[in-house]
């Protein structure tokens, strides 16, 4: 079976910032069977038309005037059940040792965590196409190396591609941005009481039946992997 994976990130600057505004960097991904892609894209476009929303859908654009649209968007995500799944990795920047483990290279460390986020959900005998939100990299072959590493560690699966797309051209990357932002806001305790963003996070948590936080690997719908960089269980 072929799967498409759409990825985005929140606060990647935390890995190297001298004045961090937050605790966790988040890299998120949306997973779906390829044959559902066009149907899902059409459904999101119809939601946008229904609510008269222009431009990109983004976590930063969750405001009072667009609150009804974003509520409906996350409700639609949950209505798809296991046909549409979200997974993210949360990295506590204070525990990242760039010098010891990542050659003092923030960009290298970022893509190592990208690998960890993707690798654990790649299953045997499937094909995967990965679409990453465009990011300007110092080394241009980062996505090529990421694909090569995923292929080497998943010999019974095929990694068809790991390529960059611009979020404005993909409503599925935009949905990933919204969910990634919601997780990041909760983990970083960055929600303002009474705000539209808090209301959206609470709506997600109502659908989940729990507060957003670390989940077991087998959690399918909204999986949050808070990586333990210090070792242990």
GROMACS elastic network, one bead per residue, 0.5 to 0.9 nm:
[ bonds ]
;  ai    aj funct       b0    kb
    1    33     6  0.74489   500
    1    34     6  0.83106   500
    1   125     6  0.75463   500
    1   127     6  0.60868   500
    1   128     6  0.85816   500
    2    32     6  0.87375   500
    2    33     6  0.60282   500
    2    34     6  0.56820   500
    2    35     6  0.80479   500
    2   126     6  0.58679   500
    2   128     6  0.57344   500
    2   129     6  0.77374   500
    3    31     6  0.68415   500
    3    32     6  0.55920   500
    3    34     6  0.50781   500
    3    35     6  0.84208   500
    3   126     6  0.74596   500
    3   127     6  0.61032   500
    3   129     6  0.63998   500
    3   130     6  0.85024   500
    4    30     6  0.81026   500
    4    31     6  0.59707   500
    4    32     6  0.55160   500
    4    33     6  0.61326   500
    4    34     6  0.54530   500
    4    37     6  0.78566   500
    4   127     6  0.85722   500
    4   128     6  0.58323   500
    4   130     6  0.59715   500
    4   131     6  0.75961   500
    5    29     6  0.62567   500
    5    30     6  0.54489   500
    5    32     6  0.66459   500
    5    33     6  0.88476   500
    5   118     6  0.88231   500
    5   128     6  0.72319   500
    5   129     6  0.62077   500
    5   131     6  0.60027   500
    5   132     6  0.83087   500
    6    28     6  0.82743   500
    6    29     6  0.53211   500
    6    30     6  0.50172   500
    6    31     6  0.67190   500
    6    32     6  0.87835   500
    6   129     6  0.86816   500
    6   130     6  0.61029   500
    6   132     6  0.60884   500
    6   133     6  0.78014   500
    6   170     6  0.89724   500
    6   172     6  0.64710   500
    6   173     6  0.54263   500
    6   176     6  0.68719   500
    7    27     6  0.72761   500
    7    28     6  0.55534   500
    7    30     6  0.64439   500
    7   130     6  0.75566   500
    7   131     6  0.60867   500
    7   133     6  0.60532   500
    7   172     6  0.87491   500
    7   173     6  0.61421   500
    7   176     6  0.63576   500
    7   177     6  0.79663   500
    8    26     6  0.85907   500
    8    27     6  0.59734   500
    8    28     6  0.54026   500
    8    29     6  0.65014   500
    8    30     6  0.89712   500
    8   131     6  0.89180   500
    8   132     6  0.62561   500
    8   133     6  0.53563   500
    8   134     6  0.86711   500
    8   167     6  0.86534   500
    8   173     6  0.65890   500
    8   174     6  0.82474   500
    8   176     6  0.61442   500
    8   177     6  0.57339   500
    8   180     6  0.72571   500
    9    12     6  0.66068   500
    9    25     6  0.76873   500
    9    26     6  0.56070   500
    9    28     6  0.58268   500
    9    29     6  0.86319   500
    9    88     6  0.88866   500
    9   133     6  0.80094   500
    9   176     6  0.86045   500
    9   177     6  0.70750   500
    9   180     6  0.67486   500
    9   181     6  0.81420   500
   10    13     6  0.86121   500
   10    24     6  0.87218   500
   10    25     6  0.59694   500
   10    26     6  0.50481   500
   10    27     6  0.63200   500
   10    28     6  0.81000   500
   10   177     6  0.78537   500
   10   180     6  0.66070   500
   10   181     6  0.62729   500
   10   184     6  0.68459   500
   11    14     6  0.58149   500
   11    15     6  0.85187   500
   11    21     6  0.86998   500
   11    22     6  0.80343   500
   11    24     6  0.76188   500
   11    25     6  0.51264   500
   11    26     6  0.67180   500
   11    27     6  0.87588   500
   11   184     6  0.83752   500
   12    15     6  0.63346   500
   12    16     6  0.84753   500
   12    24     6  0.89740   500
   12    25     6  0.56116   500
   12    26     6  0.73168   500
   12    27     6  0.81350   500
   12   110     6  0.73036   500
   13    16     6  0.59203   500
   13    17     6  0.58598   500
   13    20     6  0.80228   500
   13    25     6  0.79244   500
   13   106     6  0.85859   500
   14    17     6  0.50833   500
   14    18     6  0.83369   500
   14    19     6  0.84299   500
   14    20     6  0.56680   500
   14    21     6  0.75379   500
   14    22     6  0.73912   500
   14    23     6  0.76709   500
   14    24     6  0.74862   500
   14    25     6  0.62461   500
   14    92     6  0.88046   500
   14    93     6  0.60377   500
   14    94     6  0.87875   500
   15    20     6  0.85861   500
   15    25     6  0.75141   500
   15    91     6  0.87462   500
   15    92     6  0.86959   500
   15    93     6  0.54133   500
   15    94     6  0.81330   500
   15    96     6  0.72034   500
   15    98     6  0.80882   500
   15   106     6  0.61272   500
   15   107     6  0.87113   500
   15   109     6  0.79886   500
   15   110     6  0.76391   500
   16    19     6  0.89766   500
   16    20     6  0.83879   500
   16    93     6  0.82696   500
   16    98     6  0.83858   500
   16   105     6  0.87726   500
   16   106     6  0.60124   500
   17    20     6  0.53361   500
   17    21     6  0.86490   500
   20    23     6  0.75129   500
   20    93     6  0.87149   500
   21   188     6  0.89712   500
   22    25     6  0.79931   500
   22    93     6  0.86923   500
   22   184     6  0.89979   500
   22   187     6  0.89955   500
   22   188     6  0.56226   500
   22   189     6  0.82990   500
   22   190     6  0.80339   500
   23    91     6  0.81296   500
   23    92     6  0.56486   500
   23    93     6  0.61304   500
   23    94     6  0.73155   500
   23   187     6  0.79428   500
   23   188     6  0.57627   500
   23   189     6  0.89803   500
   24    90     6  0.57810   500
   24    91     6  0.51610   500
   24    93     6  0.60029   500
   24    94     6  0.86957   500
   24   184     6  0.69733   500
   24   187     6  0.69684   500
   24   188     6  0.62500   500
   24   226     6  0.89397   500
   25    89     6  0.81025   500
   25    90     6  0.56728   500
   25    91     6  0.51036   500
   25    92     6  0.65736   500
   25    93     6  0.67690   500
   25   184     6  0.73547   500
   25   188     6  0.89860   500
   26    88     6  0.65348   500
   26    89     6  0.56604   500
   26    91     6  0.64171   500
   26   180     6  0.67198   500
   26   181     6  0.81343   500
   26   183     6  0.78525   500
   26   184     6  0.61527   500
   27    87     6  0.85147   500
   27    88     6  0.53514   500
   27    89     6  0.54126   500
   27    90     6  0.68146   500
   27    91     6  0.85314   500
   27   113     6  0.79826   500
   27   114     6  0.67242   500
   27   117     6  0.73725   500
   27   180     6  0.70088   500
   28    86     6  0.72044   500
   28    87     6  0.57606   500
   28    89     6  0.65495   500
   28    90     6  0.87393   500
   28   114     6  0.88100   500
   28   117     6  0.78215   500
   28   176     6  0.64849   500
   28   177     6  0.76077   500
   28   179     6  0.77156   500
   28   180     6  0.53169   500
   28   181     6  0.88511   500
   28   224     6  0.88448   500
   29    85     6  0.82762   500
   29    86     6  0.56240   500
   29    87     6  0.52545   500
   29    88     6  0.59766   500
   29   117     6  0.81621   500
   29   118     6  0.79855   500
   29   132     6  0.87852   500
   29   173     6  0.83492   500
   29   176     6  0.60990   500
   29   177     6  0.87874   500
   29   179     6  0.89434   500
   29   180     6  0.79859   500
   30    84     6  0.70187   500
   30    85     6  0.57062   500
   30    87     6  0.65823   500
   30    88     6  0.87895   500
   30   172     6  0.75205   500
   30   173     6  0.78084   500
   30   175     6  0.80725   500
   30   176     6  0.58789   500
   31    83     6  0.81379   500
   31    84     6  0.58720   500
   31    85     6  0.50798   500
   31    86     6  0.61649   500
   31    87     6  0.78850   500
   32    35     6  0.83710   500
   32    36     6  0.68831   500
   32    37     6  0.71077   500
   32    82     6  0.86481   500
   32    83     6  0.60222   500
   32    84     6  0.51448   500
   32    85     6  0.67013   500
   33    36     6  0.56368   500
   33    37     6  0.69966   500
   33    83     6  0.71173   500
   33    84     6  0.80501   500
   34    37     6  0.52797   500
   34    38     6  0.82837   500
   34   128     6  0.89530   500
   34   129     6  0.87763   500
   35    38     6  0.72652   500
   35    39     6  0.81574   500
   36    39     6  0.54084   500
   36    40     6  0.61097   500
   36    41     6  0.86280   500
   36    83     6  0.81666   500
   37    40     6  0.52566   500
   37    41     6  0.61453   500
   37    42     6  0.86152   500
   37   172     6  0.87552   500
   38    41     6  0.50993   500
   38    42     6  0.61077   500
   38    43     6  0.85915   500
   39    42     6  0.51910   500
   39    43     6  0.62255   500
   39    44     6  0.88143   500
   40    43     6  0.50739   500
   40    44     6  0.63474   500
   40    45     6  0.86829   500
   40   172     6  0.82424   500
   41    44     6  0.52636   500
   41    45     6  0.62580   500
   41    46     6  0.86783   500
   41   170     6  0.83618   500
   41   171     6  0.65244   500
   41   172     6  0.68912   500
   42    45     6  0.50674   500
   42    46     6  0.61708   500
   42    47     6  0.86924   500
   43    46     6  0.51056   500
   43    47     6  0.63511   500
   43    48     6  0.87709   500
   43    76     6  0.88247   500
   44    47     6  0.50222   500
   44    48     6  0.62731   500
   44    49     6  0.86876   500
   44    73     6  0.74793   500
   44    76     6  0.85741   500
   44   171     6  0.70580   500
   44   172     6  0.83932   500
   44   175     6  0.89540   500
   45    48     6  0.50286   500
   45    49     6  0.62466   500
   45    50     6  0.85852   500
   45   171     6  0.77521   500
   46    49     6  0.50366   500
   46    50     6  0.60235   500
   46    51     6  0.86085   500
   47    50     6  0.50180   500
   47    51     6  0.62296   500
   47    52     6  0.83216   500
   47    53     6  0.84212   500
   47    69     6  0.73388   500
   47    72     6  0.77660   500
   47    73     6  0.73270   500
   48    51     6  0.53028   500
   48    52     6  0.57516   500
   48    53     6  0.50030   500
   48    54     6  0.72454   500
   48    57     6  0.89303   500
   48    69     6  0.73212   500
   48    73     6  0.89054   500
   49    53     6  0.63749   500
   49    54     6  0.82789   500
   50    53     6  0.79353   500
   50    69     6  0.85663   500
   51    66     6  0.81594   500
   51    68     6  0.78129   500
   51    69     6  0.58867   500
   52    69     6  0.87435   500
   53    56     6  0.85253   500
   53    57     6  0.83001   500
   53    66     6  0.76521   500
   53    69     6  0.77191   500
   54    57     6  0.82050   500
   55   168     6  0.75760   500
   56    61     6  0.83589   500
   56   167     6  0.76132   500
   56   168     6  0.56947   500
   56   169     6  0.86780   500
   56   170     6  0.88999   500
   56   171     6  0.77359   500
   56   174     6  0.67833   500
   57    60     6  0.85454   500
   57    61     6  0.67838   500
   57    62     6  0.82837   500
   57    70     6  0.83958   500
   57   168     6  0.84869   500
   57   171     6  0.74023   500
   57   174     6  0.53952   500
   57   175     6  0.69382   500
   57   177     6  0.79661   500
   57   178     6  0.72941   500
   58    61     6  0.52222   500
   58    62     6  0.69574   500
   58   174     6  0.58819   500
   58   175     6  0.73572   500
   58   176     6  0.86780   500
   58   177     6  0.57638   500
   58   178     6  0.52916   500
   58   181     6  0.81939   500
   59    62     6  0.55001   500
   59   174     6  0.85495   500
   59   175     6  0.87289   500
   59   177     6  0.61488   500
   59   179     6  0.75519   500
   59   180     6  0.79917   500
   59   181     6  0.53629   500
   59   182     6  0.70287   500
   59   197     6  0.80098   500
   60    63     6  0.80468   500
   60   178     6  0.80895   500
   60   181     6  0.78713   500
   60   197     6  0.87498   500
   61    66     6  0.77966   500
   61   178     6  0.89818   500
   62    65     6  0.82677   500
   62    66     6  0.62526   500
   62    67     6  0.62067   500
   62    69     6  0.89593   500
   62    70     6  0.68450   500
   62   178     6  0.84554   500
   62   196     6  0.64254   500
   62   197     6  0.59955   500
   62   200     6  0.82949   500
   63    66     6  0.53939   500
   63    67     6  0.57243   500
   63    70     6  0.89505   500
   63   195     6  0.79849   500
   63   196     6  0.55705   500
   63   197     6  0.71251   500
   64    67     6  0.50205   500
   64    68     6  0.81529   500
   64   195     6  0.78360   500
   64   196     6  0.56156   500
   64   197     6  0.87668   500
   65    68     6  0.77667   500
   65    69     6  0.88805   500
   66    69     6  0.54588   500
   66    70     6  0.65451   500
   66    71     6  0.87868   500
   66   196     6  0.87805   500
   67    70     6  0.52836   500
   67    71     6  0.61084   500
   67    72     6  0.86041   500
   67   196     6  0.62302   500
   67   197     6  0.83519   500
   67   199     6  0.85588   500
   67   200     6  0.78171   500
   68    71     6  0.51315   500
   68    72     6  0.62056   500
   68    73     6  0.86020   500
   69    72     6  0.51573   500
   69    73     6  0.61117   500
   69    74     6  0.88462   500
   70    74     6  0.62770   500
   70    75     6  0.84672   500
   70   178     6  0.85588   500
   70   200     6  0.73186   500
   71    74     6  0.54961   500
   71    75     6  0.61988   500
   71    76     6  0.86350   500
   71   199     6  0.86181   500
   71   200     6  0.62457   500
   71   203     6  0.73615   500
   71   204     6  0.87450   500
   72    76     6  0.60495   500
   72    77     6  0.86225   500
   73    76     6  0.51173   500
   73    77     6  0.63368   500
   73    78     6  0.89444   500
   73   175     6  0.80741   500
   74    78     6  0.64559   500
   74    79     6  0.86441   500
   74   175     6  0.85140   500
   74   178     6  0.87076   500
   74   179     6  0.81619   500
   74   200     6  0.81349   500
   74   203     6  0.81363   500
   74   204     6  0.69394   500
   75    78     6  0.52738   500
   75    79     6  0.62021   500
   75    80     6  0.89849   500
   75   203     6  0.83437   500
   75   204     6  0.79650   500
   75   207     6  0.79990   500
   76    80     6  0.65962   500
   77    80     6  0.56375   500
   77    81     6  0.76052   500
   77    84     6  0.69163   500
   77    85     6  0.83842   500
   77   175     6  0.87408   500
   78    81     6  0.56304   500
   78    82     6  0.85500   500
   78    84     6  0.79810   500
   78    85     6  0.88309   500
   78   204     6  0.86606   500
   78   207     6  0.72919   500
   78   208     6  0.88046   500
   78   221     6  0.78105   500
   79    84     6  0.89506   500
   80    83     6  0.55985   500
   80    84     6  0.58022   500
   80    85     6  0.86492   500
   81    84     6  0.62370   500
   81    85     6  0.77147   500
   81   221     6  0.70700   500
   82    85     6  0.59356   500
   82   220     6  0.67175   500
   82   221     6  0.61359   500
   83   221     6  0.88847   500
   84   221     6  0.72884   500
   85   220     6  0.61642   500
   85   222     6  0.63510   500
   85   223     6  0.81006   500
   86   176     6  0.77427   500
   86   179     6  0.79070   500
   86   180     6  0.88359   500
   86   220     6  0.74609   500
   86   221     6  0.58929   500
   86   223     6  0.60857   500
   86   224     6  0.84856   500
   87   117     6  0.74524   500
   87   118     6  0.84304   500
   87   121     6  0.85934   500
   87   180     6  0.88235   500
   87   219     6  0.89493   500
   87   220     6  0.80143   500
   87   221     6  0.78754   500
   87   222     6  0.58987   500
   87   224     6  0.59510   500
   87   225     6  0.75951   500
   88   117     6  0.62633   500
   88   118     6  0.86783   500
   88   180     6  0.71717   500
   88   183     6  0.84855   500
   88   222     6  0.82255   500
   88   223     6  0.63342   500
   88   224     6  0.51727   500
   88   225     6  0.60424   500
   88   226     6  0.84433   500
   89   113     6  0.74842   500
   89   114     6  0.79527   500
   89   116     6  0.77701   500
   89   117     6  0.54566   500
   89   223     6  0.85362   500
   89   224     6  0.60290   500
   89   226     6  0.58463   500
   89   227     6  0.68039   500
   90   113     6  0.89871   500
   90   183     6  0.88488   500
   90   184     6  0.79807   500
   90   187     6  0.84671   500
   90   214     6  0.86370   500
   90   224     6  0.71000   500
   90   225     6  0.59700   500
   90   227     6  0.62873   500
   91    94     6  0.88081   500
   91    95     6  0.82229   500
   91    96     6  0.79212   500
   91   113     6  0.79259   500
   91   225     6  0.86834   500
   91   226     6  0.63652   500
   91   227     6  0.60398   500
   91   228     6  0.82772   500
   91   229     6  0.82204   500
   92    95     6  0.58191   500
   92    96     6  0.70159   500
   92   226     6  0.79946   500
   92   227     6  0.78598   500
   92   228     6  0.85317   500
   92   229     6  0.81360   500
   93    96     6  0.52817   500
   93    97     6  0.86570   500
   94    97     6  0.81221   500
   95   228     6  0.88566   500
   95   229     6  0.63709   500
   95   230     6  0.73159   500
   96    99     6  0.89431   500
   96   101     6  0.83420   500
   96   109     6  0.85573   500
   96   229     6  0.70914   500
   97   100     6  0.55925   500
   97   101     6  0.60720   500
   97   102     6  0.73568   500
   97   104     6  0.80092   500
   98   101     6  0.55975   500
   98   103     6  0.62966   500
   98   105     6  0.62503   500
   98   106     6  0.66034   500
   98   108     6  0.88750   500
   98   109     6  0.68298   500
   99   102     6  0.58782   500
   99   103     6  0.52193   500
   99   105     6  0.74230   500
  100   103     6  0.64688   500
  100   104     6  0.71351   500
  101   104     6  0.76316   500
  101   109     6  0.79696   500
  102   105     6  0.55864   500
  102   106     6  0.73094   500
  102   107     6  0.87440   500
  102   108     6  0.61510   500
  102   109     6  0.53483   500
  102   112     6  0.84683   500
  103   106     6  0.84923   500
  103   108     6  0.78577   500
  103   109     6  0.84462   500
  104   108     6  0.84154   500
  104   109     6  0.83640   500
  105   108     6  0.52923   500
  105   109     6  0.63311   500
  105   110     6  0.87176   500
  106   109     6  0.51346   500
  106   110     6  0.61720   500
  106   111     6  0.88786   500
  107   110     6  0.50608   500
  107   111     6  0.64947   500
  107   112     6  0.87478   500
  107   137     6  0.74107   500
  107   138     6  0.77031   500
  107   139     6  0.84700   500
  107   142     6  0.87129   500
  108   111     6  0.53759   500
  108   112     6  0.62867   500
  108   113     6  0.88504   500
  108   142     6  0.81328   500
  109   112     6  0.50821   500
  109   113     6  0.64285   500
  109   114     6  0.86554   500
  110   113     6  0.53558   500
  110   114     6  0.63201   500
  110   115     6  0.88521   500
  111   115     6  0.61400   500
  111   116     6  0.86324   500
  111   142     6  0.74044   500
  111   143     6  0.83445   500
  111   146     6  0.70896   500
  112   115     6  0.50770   500
  112   116     6  0.64816   500
  112   117     6  0.88397   500
  112   146     6  0.80953   500
  113   117     6  0.62493   500
  113   118     6  0.87554   500
  114   117     6  0.51957   500
  114   118     6  0.64295   500
  114   119     6  0.85701   500
  114   146     6  0.81631   500
  115   118     6  0.53021   500
  115   119     6  0.57714   500
  115   120     6  0.87246   500
  115   146     6  0.66220   500
  115   147     6  0.87972   500
  115   149     6  0.78155   500
  115   150     6  0.70562   500
  116   119     6  0.53051   500
  116   120     6  0.66084   500
  117   120     6  0.65055   500
  117   121     6  0.77984   500
  117   225     6  0.77352   500
  118   121     6  0.58826   500
  118   122     6  0.67136   500
  118   150     6  0.81741   500
  119   122     6  0.54587   500
  119   123     6  0.87062   500
  119   150     6  0.65422   500
  119   153     6  0.79489   500
  119   154     6  0.79678   500
  120   123     6  0.80686   500
  120   217     6  0.79734   500
  121   217     6  0.84735   500
  122   126     6  0.78678   500
  122   127     6  0.88176   500
  122   128     6  0.79416   500
  122   150     6  0.87664   500
  122   154     6  0.73757   500
  122   157     6  0.76419   500
  123   126     6  0.63781   500
  123   127     6  0.88955   500
  123   154     6  0.78617   500
  123   156     6  0.82595   500
  123   157     6  0.68916   500
  124   127     6  0.87830   500
  124   154     6  0.73079   500
  124   155     6  0.80839   500
  124   156     6  0.52357   500
  124   157     6  0.51898   500
  124   158     6  0.88269   500
  125   156     6  0.54616   500
  125   158     6  0.76166   500
  126   156     6  0.78132   500
  126   157     6  0.50802   500
  126   158     6  0.64125   500
  126   159     6  0.86210   500
  127   157     6  0.58604   500
  127   159     6  0.58908   500
  127   160     6  0.64623   500
  128   157     6  0.78871   500
  128   158     6  0.62812   500
  128   160     6  0.56138   500
  128   161     6  0.71608   500
  128   162     6  0.87020   500
  129   158     6  0.88195   500
  129   159     6  0.62498   500
  129   160     6  0.51854   500
  129   162     6  0.62249   500
  129   163     6  0.82064   500
  130   147     6  0.88257   500
  130   159     6  0.79835   500
  130   160     6  0.79312   500
  130   161     6  0.59195   500
  130   163     6  0.63546   500
  130   164     6  0.84978   500
  131   134     6  0.88817   500
  131   161     6  0.79867   500
  131   162     6  0.59461   500
  131   163     6  0.51814   500
  131   164     6  0.56883   500
  131   165     6  0.62451   500
  131   173     6  0.80252   500
  132   135     6  0.81161   500
  132   143     6  0.86763   500
  132   162     6  0.72178   500
  132   163     6  0.60053   500
  132   165     6  0.60048   500
  132   166     6  0.82558   500
  132   167     6  0.87890   500
  132   173     6  0.78749   500
  133   163     6  0.85706   500
  133   164     6  0.56153   500
  133   165     6  0.52548   500
  133   166     6  0.56230   500
  133   167     6  0.57847   500
  133   173     6  0.67650   500
  134   163     6  0.85197   500
  134   165     6  0.52499   500
  134   166     6  0.51654   500
  134   167     6  0.72511   500
  135   164     6  0.75573   500
  135   165     6  0.89545   500
  135   166     6  0.86750   500
  136   139     6  0.88382   500
  136   140     6  0.82692   500
  137   140     6  0.58924   500
  137   141     6  0.85053   500
  137   142     6  0.74203   500
  138   142     6  0.87720   500
  139   142     6  0.61285   500
  140   143     6  0.77866   500
  140   144     6  0.85359   500
  141   144     6  0.51498   500
  141   145     6  0.61860   500
  141   146     6  0.86023   500
  142   145     6  0.52120   500
  142   146     6  0.61510   500
  142   147     6  0.87063   500
  143   147     6  0.61527   500
  143   148     6  0.85638   500
  143   162     6  0.60024   500
  143   163     6  0.65856   500
  143   164     6  0.79348   500
  144   147     6  0.51968   500
  144   148     6  0.62527   500
  144   149     6  0.87385   500
  144   161     6  0.86171   500
  144   162     6  0.69651   500
  144   163     6  0.82086   500
  145   149     6  0.61479   500
  145   150     6  0.85876   500
  146   149     6  0.52058   500
  146   150     6  0.62287   500
  146   151     6  0.86245   500
  146   162     6  0.74965   500
  147   150     6  0.51298   500
  147   151     6  0.61315   500
  147   152     6  0.86134   500
  147   159     6  0.67130   500
  147   160     6  0.85190   500
  147   161     6  0.68959   500
  147   162     6  0.57278   500
  148   151     6  0.50957   500
  148   152     6  0.61550   500
  148   153     6  0.87648   500
  148   159     6  0.84351   500
  149   152     6  0.50906   500
  149   153     6  0.63334   500
  149   154     6  0.86271   500
  150   153     6  0.53454   500
  150   154     6  0.60802   500
  150   155     6  0.86580   500
  150   159     6  0.71121   500
  151   154     6  0.52037   500
  151   155     6  0.60604   500
  151   156     6  0.87451   500
  151   157     6  0.74412   500
  151   158     6  0.67493   500
  151   159     6  0.59476   500
  152   155     6  0.59838   500
  153   156     6  0.89960   500
  154   157     6  0.55645   500
  154   158     6  0.76791   500
  154   159     6  0.84935   500
  155   158     6  0.74470   500
  158   161     6  0.88746   500
  159   162     6  0.75536   500
  165   168     6  0.86191   500
  165   169     6  0.72648   500
  165   170     6  0.75101   500
  165   173     6  0.84582   500
  166   169     6  0.55813   500
  166   170     6  0.69532   500
  166   173     6  0.83345   500
  167   170     6  0.52130   500
  167   171     6  0.72094   500
  167   172     6  0.82918   500
  167   173     6  0.55941   500
  167   174     6  0.59595   500
  167   177     6  0.87323   500
  168   171     6  0.73173   500
  168   173     6  0.83678   500
  168   174     6  0.75135   500
  169   173     6  0.84490   500
  169   174     6  0.88778   500
  170   173     6  0.53674   500
  170   174     6  0.64360   500
  170   175     6  0.88701   500
  171   175     6  0.62095   500
  171   176     6  0.86078   500
  172   175     6  0.50565   500
  172   176     6  0.62720   500
  172   177     6  0.86372   500
  173   177     6  0.62412   500
  173   178     6  0.88479   500
  174   178     6  0.64579   500
  174   179     6  0.88742   500
  175   178     6  0.51199   500
  175   179     6  0.63826   500
  175   180     6  0.85101   500
  176   179     6  0.52644   500
  176   180     6  0.59051   500
  176   181     6  0.83354   500
  177   180     6  0.51165   500
  177   181     6  0.59041   500
  177   182     6  0.85023   500
  178   181     6  0.51612   500
  178   182     6  0.61992   500
  178   183     6  0.88026   500
  179   182     6  0.50563   500
  179   183     6  0.63223   500
  179   184     6  0.85764   500
  179   222     6  0.89648   500
  180   183     6  0.52690   500
  180   184     6  0.61176   500
  180   185     6  0.85742   500
  181   184     6  0.50047   500
  181   185     6  0.59955   500
  181   186     6  0.86190   500
  182   185     6  0.51699   500
  182   186     6  0.63588   500
  182   187     6  0.87312   500
  182   197     6  0.76199   500
  182   198     6  0.86192   500
  182   200     6  0.77516   500
  182   201     6  0.58892   500
  182   204     6  0.85563   500
  182   212     6  0.88533   500
  183   186     6  0.52856   500
  183   187     6  0.61771   500
  183   188     6  0.84133   500
  183   201     6  0.79209   500
  183   212     6  0.66032   500
  183   213     6  0.78182   500
  183   224     6  0.80919   500
  184   187     6  0.52137   500
  184   188     6  0.57976   500
  184   189     6  0.81802   500
  184   190     6  0.81121   500
  185   188     6  0.52239   500
  185   189     6  0.58206   500
  185   191     6  0.59900   500
  185   197     6  0.84585   500
  185   198     6  0.86053   500
  185   201     6  0.83304   500
  186   189     6  0.50481   500
  186   190     6  0.64507   500
  186   191     6  0.67596   500
  186   198     6  0.85972   500
  186   201     6  0.74448   500
  186   211     6  0.87006   500
  186   212     6  0.67744   500
  186   213     6  0.80248   500
  187   190     6  0.78044   500
  187   212     6  0.76656   500
  187   213     6  0.69759   500
  188   191     6  0.83448   500
  189   192     6  0.87824   500
  191   194     6  0.87055   500
  191   195     6  0.74498   500
  191   197     6  0.67735   500
  191   198     6  0.55312   500
  191   201     6  0.87522   500
  192   195     6  0.55543   500
  192   196     6  0.86558   500
  192   197     6  0.76923   500
  192   198     6  0.64806   500
  193   196     6  0.89444   500
  193   198     6  0.65364   500
  193   199     6  0.87458   500
  194   197     6  0.83731   500
  194   198     6  0.64759   500
  194   199     6  0.70536   500
  195   198     6  0.52318   500
  195   199     6  0.63560   500
  195   200     6  0.87826   500
  196   200     6  0.62288   500
  196   201     6  0.87153   500
  197   200     6  0.51074   500
  197   201     6  0.62859   500
  197   202     6  0.86198   500
  198   201     6  0.51269   500
  198   202     6  0.61225   500
  198   203     6  0.85390   500
  199   202     6  0.51212   500
  199   203     6  0.61617   500
  199   204     6  0.87514   500
  200   204     6  0.63134   500
  200   205     6  0.86579   500
  201   204     6  0.50812   500
  201   205     6  0.62001   500
  201   206     6  0.85908   500
  201   212     6  0.83006   500
  202   206     6  0.60685   500
  202   207     6  0.86503   500
  202   211     6  0.82252   500
  203   206     6  0.50425   500
  203   207     6  0.63821   500
  203   208     6  0.87093   500
  204   207     6  0.51633   500
  204   208     6  0.62863   500
  204   209     6  0.85913   500
  204   210     6  0.89665   500
  204   211     6  0.87100   500
  204   212     6  0.82327   500
  205   209     6  0.58174   500
  205   210     6  0.54406   500
  205   211     6  0.53597   500
  205   212     6  0.62732   500
  206   209     6  0.50182   500
  206   210     6  0.67868   500
  206   211     6  0.81750   500
  207   210     6  0.80915   500
  208   211     6  0.76177   500
  208   212     6  0.81485   500
  208   221     6  0.85915   500
  208   222     6  0.80639   500
  210   213     6  0.85077   500
  212   215     6  0.86122   500
  212   222     6  0.87210   500
  212   224     6  0.79145   500
  213   223     6  0.87203   500
  213   224     6  0.62884   500
  213   225     6  0.83794   500
  213   226     6  0.79628   500
  214   223     6  0.76195   500
  214   225     6  0.56084   500
  214   226     6  0.55071   500
  214   227     6  0.88729   500
  215   218     6  0.80829   500
  215   219     6  0.63606   500
  215   222     6  0.83818   500
  215   223     6  0.58521   500
  215   224     6  0.53288   500
  215   225     6  0.63125   500
  215   226     6  0.80455   500
  216   219     6  0.56309   500
  216   223     6  0.74262   500
  216   224     6  0.79049   500
  216   225     6  0.76046   500
  217   220     6  0.79684   500
  217   223     6  0.70707   500
  217   224     6  0.82859   500
  217   225     6  0.74223   500
  218   223     6  0.80092   500
  219   222     6  0.66943   500
  219   223     6  0.54047   500
  219   224     6  0.83956   500
  220   223     6  0.61164   500
  227   230     6  0.89284   500
  228   231     6  0.57487   500
  228   232     6  0.73839   500
  228   233     6  0.83298   500
  229   232     6  0.87163   500
